[in-house]
């Protein structure tokens, strides 16, 4: 929880991995809570870039955990 979660939600929303269409977590209404909607958006992000995120981590499906491979890919996309 915290500002890093809010930044993550903003990044996901900007990249098209919408946390939610309206209410808390939506674009302009990002929160500091890493709950189910954020987890689902992170998992969708991970599954959109399997070769960069899932394969190096030995995974076949998104986990919703915003780990090092997810962080690296998000940083690449937001440069």
N, CA, C and O atoms as CSV, one atom per row, in Angstrom:
chain,resi,resn,atom,element,x,y,z
A,1,UNK,N,N,0.832,-1.186,0.000
A,1,UNK,CA,C,0.000,0.000,0.000
A,1,UNK,C,C,0.871,1.240,0.000
A,1,UNK,O,O,1.972,1.245,0.550
A,2,UNK,N,N,0.372,2.272,-0.613
A,2,UNK,CA,C,1.096,3.516,-0.581
A,2,UNK,C,C,1.185,4.178,-1.939
A,2,UNK,O,O,0.471,3.841,-2.882
A,3,UNK,N,N,2.099,5.139,-1.994
A,3,UNK,CA,C,2.266,5.914,-3.213
A,3,UNK,C,C,2.722,5.052,-4.388
A,3,UNK,O,O,2.375,5.329,-5.536
A,4,UNK,N,N,3.499,4.010,-4.102
A,4,UNK,CA,C,3.955,3.131,-5.185
A,4,UNK,C,C,2.782,2.404,-5.832
A,4,UNK,O,O,2.803,2.165,-7.040
A,5,UNK,N,N,1.778,2.054,-5.071
A,5,UNK,CA,C,0.582,1.404,-5.624
A,5,UNK,C,C,-0.187,2.393,-6.490
A,5,UNK,O,O,-0.680,2.038,-7.561
A,6,UNK,N,N,-0.288,3.618,-6.030
A,6,UNK,CA,C,-0.969,4.643,-6.815
A,6,UNK,C,C,-0.240,4.851,-8.151
A,6,UNK,O,O,-0.876,4.961,-9.199
A,7,UNK,N,N,1.076,4.901,-8.105
A,7,UNK,CA,C,1.861,5.057,-9.330
A,7,UNK,C,C,1.665,3.853,-10.253
A,7,UNK,O,O,1.562,4.014,-11.469
A,8,UNK,N,N,1.616,2.662,-9.687
A,8,UNK,CA,C,1.390,1.454,-10.484
A,8,UNK,C,C,0.025,1.516,-11.152
A,8,UNK,O,O,-0.092,1.220,-12.342
A,9,UNK,N,N,-1.002,1.893,-10.413
A,9,UNK,CA,C,-2.337,1.985,-10.996
A,9,UNK,C,C,-2.361,3.014,-12.127
A,9,UNK,O,O,-2.987,2.777,-13.160
A,10,UNK,N,N,-1.692,4.144,-11.947
A,10,UNK,CA,C,-1.624,5.158,-12.998
A,10,UNK,C,C,-0.942,4.590,-14.234
A,10,UNK,O,O,-1.405,4.803,-15.354
A,11,UNK,N,N,0.154,3.869,-14.037
A,11,UNK,CA,C,0.872,3.261,-15.155
A,11,UNK,C,C,-0.008,2.251,-15.874
A,11,UNK,O,O,-0.103,2.278,-17.101
A,12,UNK,N,N,-0.648,1.366,-15.131
A,12,UNK,CA,C,-1.522,0.371,-15.745
A,12,UNK,C,C,-2.637,1.034,-16.540
A,12,UNK,O,O,-2.917,0.643,-17.674
A,13,UNK,N,N,-3.266,2.028,-15.949
A,13,UNK,CA,C,-4.353,2.736,-16.634
A,13,UNK,C,C,-3.852,3.400,-17.910
A,13,UNK,O,O,-4.532,3.359,-18.935
A,14,UNK,N,N,-2.676,4.010,-17.862
A,14,UNK,CA,C,-2.107,4.678,-19.037
A,14,UNK,C,C,-1.725,3.696,-20.137
A,14,UNK,O,O,-1.831,4.011,-21.322
A,15,UNK,N,N,-1.286,2.521,-19.748
A,15,UNK,CA,C,-0.859,1.516,-20.728
A,15,UNK,C,C,-2.028,0.704,-21.292
A,15,UNK,O,O,-1.828,-0.170,-22.135
A,16,UNK,N,N,-3.234,0.989,-20.833
A,16,UNK,CA,C,-4.401,0.287,-21.358
A,16,UNK,C,C,-4.801,-0.948,-20.572
A,16,UNK,O,O,-5.670,-1.703,-21.007
A,17,UNK,N,N,-4.186,-1.162,-19.430
A,17,UNK,CA,C,-4.542,-2.281,-18.553
A,17,UNK,C,C,-5.373,-1.703,-17.403
A,17,UNK,O,O,-4.934,-1.641,-16.255
A,18,UNK,N,N,-6.565,-1.293,-17.755
A,18,UNK,CA,C,-7.447,-0.551,-16.864
A,18,UNK,C,C,-7.718,-1.302,-15.568
A,18,UNK,O,O,-8.177,-2.444,-15.572
A,19,UNK,N,N,-7.427,-0.638,-14.474
A,19,UNK,CA,C,-7.709,-1.222,-13.160
A,19,UNK,C,C,-9.222,-1.388,-13.008
A,19,UNK,O,O,-9.700,-2.443,-12.593
A,20,UNK,N,N,-9.958,-0.350,-13.344
A,20,UNK,CA,C,-11.422,-0.393,-13.378
A,20,UNK,C,C,-11.903,0.795,-14.196
A,20,UNK,O,O,-11.217,1.814,-14.281
A,21,UNK,N,N,-13.066,0.668,-14.790
A,21,UNK,CA,C,-13.577,1.723,-15.662
A,21,UNK,C,C,-14.061,2.947,-14.884
A,21,UNK,O,O,-14.019,4.063,-15.402
A,22,UNK,N,N,-14.512,2.751,-13.667
A,22,UNK,CA,C,-14.989,3.878,-12.866
A,22,UNK,C,C,-14.782,3.587,-11.390
A,22,UNK,O,O,-14.599,2.441,-10.981
A,23,UNK,N,N,-14.814,4.641,-10.613
A,23,UNK,CA,C,-14.646,4.483,-9.172
A,23,UNK,C,C,-13.193,4.368,-8.764
A,23,UNK,O,O,-12.298,4.670,-9.553
A,24,UNK,N,N,-12.949,3.930,-7.527
A,24,UNK,CA,C,-11.586,3.806,-7.013
A,24,UNK,C,C,-10.722,2.897,-7.891
A,24,UNK,O,O,-11.088,1.761,-8.192
A,25,UNK,N,N,-9.572,3.429,-8.290
A,25,UNK,CA,C,-8.650,2.690,-9.135
A,25,UNK,C,C,-8.747,3.074,-10.598
A,25,UNK,O,O,-7.854,2.756,-11.382
A,26,UNK,N,N,-9.824,3.757,-10.977
A,26,UNK,CA,C,-9.977,4.174,-12.370
A,26,UNK,C,C,-9.059,5.357,-12.663
A,26,UNK,O,O,-8.528,5.986,-11.748
A,27,UNK,N,N,-8.881,5.652,-13.947
A,27,UNK,CA,C,-8.028,6.767,-14.347
A,27,UNK,C,C,-8.488,8.052,-13.664
A,27,UNK,O,O,-9.649,8.449,-13.762
A,28,UNK,N,N,-7.550,8.688,-12.973
A,28,UNK,CA,C,-7.852,9.901,-12.223
A,28,UNK,C,C,-8.347,9.647,-10.814
A,28,UNK,O,O,-8.464,10.576,-10.015
A,29,UNK,N,N,-8.639,8.389,-10.505
A,29,UNK,CA,C,-9.116,8.014,-9.166
A,29,UNK,C,C,-8.268,6.892,-8.567
A,29,UNK,O,O,-8.768,6.063,-7.806
A,30,UNK,N,N,-6.985,6.875,-8.916
A,30,UNK,CA,C,-6.100,5.836,-8.424
A,30,UNK,C,C,-5.999,5.899,-6.902
A,30,UNK,O,O,-6.121,6.965,-6.298
A,31,UNK,N,N,-5.775,4.740,-6.301
A,31,UNK,CA,C,-5.742,4.631,-4.846
A,31,UNK,C,C,-4.383,4.107,-4.374
A,31,UNK,O,O,-3.492,3.829,-5.177
A,32,UNK,N,N,-4.251,3.982,-3.083
A,32,UNK,CA,C,-3.031,3.439,-2.484
A,32,UNK,C,C,-3.218,1.982,-2.050
A,32,UNK,O,O,-2.374,1.430,-1.344
A,33,UNK,N,N,-4.316,1.367,-2.469
A,33,UNK,CA,C,-4.638,-0.002,-2.039
A,33,UNK,C,C,-4.422,-1.004,-3.165
A,33,UNK,O,O,-4.982,-0.859,-4.252
A,34,UNK,N,N,-3.612,-2.014,-2.900
A,34,UNK,CA,C,-3.340,-3.078,-3.868
A,34,UNK,C,C,-4.320,-4.210,-3.593
A,34,UNK,O,O,-4.021,-5.153,-2.860
A,35,UNK,N,N,-5.492,-4.093,-4.199
A,35,UNK,CA,C,-6.551,-5.082,-3.985
A,35,UNK,C,C,-6.796,-5.867,-5.266
A,35,UNK,O,O,-5.991,-5.807,-6.196
A,36,UNK,N,N,-7.886,-6.591,-5.319
A,36,UNK,CA,C,-8.174,-7.500,-6.411
A,36,UNK,C,C,-8.165,-6.891,-7.797
A,36,UNK,O,O,-7.674,-7.514,-8.738
A,37,UNK,N,N,-8.699,-5.677,-7.948
A,37,UNK,CA,C,-8.733,-5.058,-9.269
A,37,UNK,C,C,-7.330,-4.747,-9.774
A,37,UNK,O,O,-7.039,-4.919,-10.958
A,38,UNK,N,N,-6.467,-4.290,-8.881
A,38,UNK,CA,C,-5.083,-4.009,-9.263
A,38,UNK,C,C,-4.372,-5.319,-9.605
A,38,UNK,O,O,-3.651,-5.401,-10.599
A,39,UNK,N,N,-4.578,-6.326,-8.784
A,39,UNK,CA,C,-3.974,-7.630,-9.030
A,39,UNK,C,C,-4.387,-8.166,-10.395
A,39,UNK,O,O,-3.551,-8.688,-11.131
A,40,UNK,N,N,-5.659,-8.044,-10.740
A,40,UNK,CA,C,-6.150,-8.521,-12.039
A,40,UNK,C,C,-5.544,-7.735,-13.192
A,40,UNK,O,O,-5.209,-8.313,-14.226
A,41,UNK,N,N,-5.397,-6.424,-13.027
A,41,UNK,CA,C,-4.797,-5.596,-14.074
A,41,UNK,C,C,-3.324,-5.954,-14.260
A,41,UNK,O,O,-2.837,-6.004,-15.389
A,42,UNK,N,N,-2.618,-6.201,-13.169
A,42,UNK,CA,C,-1.215,-6.612,-13.256
A,42,UNK,C,C,-1.115,-7.971,-13.965
A,42,UNK,O,O,-0.246,-8.155,-14.817
A,43,UNK,N,N,-1.975,-8.901,-13.632
A,43,UNK,CA,C,-1.960,-10.216,-14.275
A,43,UNK,C,C,-2.215,-10.081,-15.775
A,43,UNK,O,O,-1.565,-10.760,-16.570
A,44,UNK,N,N,-3.140,-9.225,-16.172
A,44,UNK,CA,C,-3.413,-9.001,-17.595
A,44,UNK,C,C,-2.189,-8.396,-18.285
A,44,UNK,O,O,-1.850,-8.777,-19.405
A,45,UNK,N,N,-1.535,-7.460,-17.614
A,45,UNK,CA,C,-0.302,-6.864,-18.137
A,45,UNK,C,C,0.759,-7.941,-18.330
A,45,UNK,O,O,1.408,-7.995,-19.375
A,46,UNK,N,N,0.936,-8.790,-17.336
A,46,UNK,CA,C,1.928,-9.855,-17.423
A,46,UNK,C,C,1.632,-10.798,-18.588
A,46,UNK,O,O,2.543,-11.204,-19.310
A,47,UNK,N,N,0.384,-11.136,-18.765
A,47,UNK,CA,C,0.010,-12.069,-19.822
A,47,UNK,C,C,0.094,-11.448,-21.213
A,47,UNK,O,O,0.149,-12.168,-22.210
A,48,UNK,N,N,0.104,-10.131,-21.287
A,48,UNK,CA,C,0.253,-9.454,-22.571
A,48,UNK,C,C,1.708,-9.476,-23.050
A,48,UNK,O,O,1.972,-9.298,-24.240
A,49,UNK,N,N,2.636,-9.691,-22.143
A,49,UNK,CA,C,4.058,-9.703,-22.464
A,49,UNK,C,C,4.715,-10.970,-21.907
A,49,UNK,O,O,5.643,-10.881,-21.103
A,50,UNK,N,N,4.247,-12.131,-22.323
A,50,UNK,CA,C,4.740,-13.372,-21.715
A,50,UNK,C,C,6.239,-13.589,-21.886
A,50,UNK,O,O,6.899,-14.063,-20.962
A,51,UNK,N,N,6.785,-13.252,-23.046
A,51,UNK,CA,C,8.207,-13.504,-23.268
A,51,UNK,C,C,9.108,-12.611,-22.427
A,51,UNK,O,O,10.254,-12.964,-22.147
A,52,UNK,N,N,8.593,-11.461,-22.027
A,52,UNK,CA,C,9.387,-10.537,-21.222
A,52,UNK,C,C,9.164,-10.716,-19.725
A,52,UNK,O,O,10.030,-10.379,-18.918
A,53,UNK,N,N,8.002,-11.245,-19.357
A,53,UNK,CA,C,7.647,-11.309,-17.937
A,53,UNK,C,C,7.476,-12.740,-17.443
A,53,UNK,O,O,8.109,-13.143,-16.468
A,54,UNK,N,N,6.626,-13.503,-18.109
A,54,UNK,CA,C,6.300,-14.845,-17.610
A,54,UNK,C,C,7.418,-15.848,-17.841
A,54,UNK,O,O,7.849,-16.527,-16.909
A,55,UNK,N,N,7.889,-15.943,-19.079
A,55,UNK,CA,C,8.895,-16.954,-19.412
A,55,UNK,C,C,10.151,-16.819,-18.554
A,55,UNK,O,O,10.611,-17.819,-18.002
A,56,UNK,N,N,10.729,-15.607,-18.419
A,56,UNK,CA,C,11.933,-15.496,-17.588
A,56,UNK,C,C,11.701,-15.884,-16.121
A,56,UNK,O,O,12.627,-16.298,-15.424
A,57,UNK,N,N,10.462,-15.743,-15.671
A,57,UNK,CA,C,10.139,-16.085,-14.280
A,57,UNK,C,C,9.716,-17.541,-14.141
A,57,UNK,O,O,9.440,-18.006,-13.035
A,58,UNK,N,N,9.662,-18.268,-15.268
A,58,UNK,CA,C,9.254,-19.668,-15.217
A,58,UNK,C,C,7.763,-19.837,-14.997
A,58,UNK,O,O,7.324,-20.836,-14.427
A,59,UNK,N,N,6.975,-18.855,-15.451
A,59,UNK,CA,C,5.526,-18.884,-15.244
A,59,UNK,C,C,4.800,-19.083,-16.568
A,59,UNK,O,O,5.350,-18.815,-17.637
A,60,UNK,N,N,3.571,-19.551,-16.487
A,60,UNK,CA,C,2.747,-19.702,-17.682
A,60,UNK,C,C,1.514,-18.814,-17.643
A,60,UNK,O,O,0.806,-18.693,-18.643
A,61,UNK,N,N,1.253,-18.200,-16.512
A,61,UNK,CA,C,0.103,-17.306,-16.361
A,61,UNK,C,C,0.481,-16.178,-15.408
A,61,UNK,O,O,1.342,-16.336,-14.542
A,62,UNK,N,N,-0.180,-15.039,-15.587
A,62,UNK,CA,C,0.063,-13.900,-14.711
A,62,UNK,C,C,-0.307,-14.214,-13.275
A,62,UNK,O,O,-1.254,-14.953,-13.004
A,63,UNK,N,N,0.454,-13.642,-12.367
A,63,UNK,CA,C,0.231,-13.866,-10.936
A,63,UNK,C,C,-0.376,-12.647,-10.249
A,63,UNK,O,O,-0.984,-12.764,-9.184
A,64,UNK,N,N,-0.207,-11.483,-10.861
A,64,UNK,CA,C,-0.661,-10.256,-10.220
A,64,UNK,C,C,0.365,-9.665,-9.278
A,64,UNK,O,O,0.134,-8.599,-8.707
A,65,UNK,N,N,1.491,-10.330,-9.104
A,65,UNK,CA,C,2.583,-9.812,-8.279
A,65,UNK,C,C,3.486,-8.973,-9.184
A,65,UNK,O,O,4.015,-9.476,-10.176
A,66,UNK,N,N,3.659,-7.717,-8.847
A,66,UNK,CA,C,4.428,-6.796,-9.682
A,66,UNK,C,C,5.906,-6.904,-9.335
A,66,UNK,O,O,6.484,-6.029,-8.690
A,67,UNK,N,N,6.501,-8.010,-9.785
A,67,UNK,CA,C,7.885,-8.322,-9.481
A,67,UNK,C,C,8.864,-7.709,-10.463
A,67,UNK,O,O,8.483,-6.865,-11.274
A,68,UNK,N,N,10.135,-8.130,-10.399
A,68,UNK,CA,C,11.196,-7.495,-11.176
A,68,UNK,C,C,10.979,-7.524,-12.693
A,68,UNK,O,O,11.261,-6.532,-13.365
A,69,UNK,N,N,10.487,-8.631,-13.245
A,69,UNK,CA,C,10.289,-8.693,-14.689
A,69,UNK,C,C,9.147,-7.779,-15.118
A,69,UNK,O,O,9.218,-7.154,-16.177
A,70,UNK,N,N,8.106,-7.696,-14.314
A,70,UNK,CA,C,6.990,-6.787,-14.602
A,70,UNK,C,C,7.451,-5.341,-14.484
A,70,UNK,O,O,7.097,-4.500,-15.311
A,71,UNK,N,N,8.231,-5.057,-13.469
A,71,UNK,CA,C,8.734,-3.700,-13.274
A,71,UNK,C,C,9.610,-3.264,-14.440
A,71,UNK,O,O,9.507,-2.134,-14.916
A,72,UNK,N,N,10.473,-4.170,-14.896
A,72,UNK,CA,C,11.366,-3.858,-16.013
A,72,UNK,C,C,10.561,-3.551,-17.268
A,72,UNK,O,O,10.839,-2.566,-17.953
A,73,UNK,N,N,9.570,-4.376,-17.577
A,73,UNK,CA,C,8.763,-4.165,-18.782
A,73,UNK,C,C,7.974,-2.872,-18.680
A,73,UNK,O,O,7.898,-2.127,-19.658
A,74,UNK,N,N,7.395,-2.587,-17.546
A,74,UNK,CA,C,6.644,-1.337,-17.375
A,74,UNK,C,C,7.558,-0.138,-17.567
A,74,UNK,O,O,7.162,0.850,-18.184
A,75,UNK,N,N,8.777,-0.215,-17.046
A,75,UNK,CA,C,9.724,0.878,-17.206
A,75,UNK,C,C,10.075,1.080,-18.678
A,75,UNK,O,O,10.181,2.216,-19.141
A,76,UNK,N,N,10.255,-0.012,-19.411
A,76,UNK,CA,C,10.542,0.083,-20.846
A,76,UNK,C,C,9.406,0.762,-21.596
A,76,UNK,O,O,9.640,1.578,-22.488
A,77,UNK,N,N,8.187,0.425,-21.234
A,77,UNK,CA,C,7.025,0.942,-21.952
A,77,UNK,C,C,6.689,2.385,-21.605
A,77,UNK,O,O,5.986,3.056,-22.361
A,78,UNK,N,N,7.181,2.864,-20.479
A,78,UNK,CA,C,6.844,4.221,-20.050
A,78,UNK,C,C,7.981,5.211,-20.236
A,78,UNK,O,O,7.908,6.334,-19.739
A,79,UNK,N,N,9.023,4.816,-20.939
A,79,UNK,CA,C,10.149,5.727,-21.194
A,79,UNK,C,C,9.724,6.866,-22.076
A,79,UNK,O,O,10.536,7.734,-22.398
